[in-house]
Amino acid sequence: MKNQVLMDSALSYGKPRPLWRNRTFAFIFSGYVLSIFGNSFHSIALNLWVLQTTGSAKLMSTIIVTHMTINILFGSIAGTVADRVERKKLMWGTDMVRSILVLGIAFCVAFQVPFIFILILTALTAFAGLFQAPAFQASLVDIVGREKVQQATGIINIADNISRITGLALGGMVVAIFGGVTAIVLDSVTFFISSILVFLAGTIPHRKRNAGNNNFKEDFIIGFKHLWKNPFARSVIILSPTLNMFFITSLMLIQVMAVKVWNATPVEFGVIEACIPLGYMLGAGFIVLLDKKLKHRGLYIVVSMLSIAPVYIILSFITSSRLAIPIILTIGFMFSFCTLLVNIIMRLEIDSELQGRMFGILGSITSIAPSIGLVISSIFADIFGASMILMINGIGLLFAGIIVVVLFKPIWSYH
């Protein structure tokens, strides 16, 4: 009975509480968005500082590879932790740890400490950040209630994109005007404020955890087994990394085409870079507005995936950046339906006590697949040209979409 009362705290008189009146959601959402902003700010500030002070692309790539490696190795472990402990404490605790670690990076930069120490602190910061996202994502249903999941997820994705874009832009400006140390210190401040906001949020309702008597290893293994037995979860674990591999690989190829084929001006290149997140935000906004009116969500996922494929093929024949821009915007719009709706359904169909592991596993696998795709595509793009590889990428995505239709009925048949 007590657990049911906790679950009903996201409701008001039997109806889902409006998000703007949900204090817990407002505080934790604000902290999450600020945390994303800080992470983007930190990334661009540190990378720019390395390039400006050392001129070494190798050192900058070392930082990027460190982040990716940490995510691949420990993402699923972080998800298991998020399912075992109180998620609110995990969220504000990891942001507080990141605040301290990033302040340490600022100290190392200010006093020109050997780069290896900066790299170690960067690895620890990336490791701490792994716990924040699955804890928040897995708590969303419990915070807002099932009826508000679609609306809340859409709002989170829109804010996520705005935070990343703003963080990258302001990070570069602050480094240019005030220097790397100031930029990194400001990043530490954003993590600290995020931690305080989450700490001040109300209690997160939660279902009773069934695995409380298991040790960590048992929970880790049980999580994999349960997720693999769930038809929808199994389909998503295969679909999402595949979709992201084609999508991120295509982004790289579009950048190459913008420079080598379309001869884009700096302004046009900037617009091309902004088209994907802008299109994604438009799609997410459309999903939020439709809310309950959006039926046959699984069908939208598959149709969008199948529609992006021929758009990539068409884009490979385009010779002008001005013609390419609206097409790229359309890709971002359709991609939001492929990913955002999957995230919504995951929250509704996967048990709350397993969602941390679900998001952790996806984070790890999703980091591997695009990396492989980028390496292979970059090699062949130098040999055959970016246009040819983009066309092949579109054909590959089309086949992947057909496989989804044939083999992954839990996705396309979902209402």
Secondary structure by P-SEA (a helix, b strand, c coil): caaaaaaaccccccccccccccaaaaaaaaaaaaaaaaaaaaaaaaaaaaaaacccaaaaaaaaaaaaaaaaccaaaaaaaaacccaaaaaaaaaaaaaaaaaaaaaaaaacccaaaaaaaaaaaaaaacccaaaaaaaccccccccaaaaaaaaaaaaaaaaaaaaaaaaaaaaacccaaaaaaaaaaaaaaaaaaaaaccbbbbcccccccccaaaaaaaaaaaaaacaaaaaaaacaaaaaaaaaaaaaaaaaaacccccccaaaaaaaaaaaaaaaaaaaaaaaaacccccaaaaaaaaaaaaaaaaaaaaaaccccccaaaaaaaaaaaaaaacaaaaaaaaacccccaaaaaaaaaaaaaacaaaaaaaaaaaaaaaccaaaaaaaaaaaaaaaaaaaacccccccccc
